[in-house]
Amino acid sequence: VMFLKKKQCSSHIETEIGEILSFLSISYIRQKFINGTPYDFLLYNTKILIEVQGDFWHANPKIYAPNDILKHPGNNKFAKDIWKIDENKKINAEKYQYKIVYIWELEMKNKTVNELTELLLDKIYEN
């Protein structure tokens, strides 16, 4: 029995990851809140969170420098400030013994479904 809490995914890359998890029969909860902080996915019956990181929204360090300004709607942000927010999310999760698996939009680009599935499984099951 799969327990899925479906919510409108906020991006196409999150939707893609959700579809792969469903295809693999890996049950998950969308938008899991831990201490008031939302995370993209929680794998059901585990302490594994998956954060799908958009390159622009999370200022991928392979693309942006710390002082680059990202023009988010209504709020320009330095890349380093976005990184700090994400680091605080990581610290919050780890405080409650959760492990976060990060998947970057850049990693997903130009991958077949099979390659993306392999990438996801490698990240989930690496120690």
Disulfide bonds with the S-S distance in Angstrom:
none
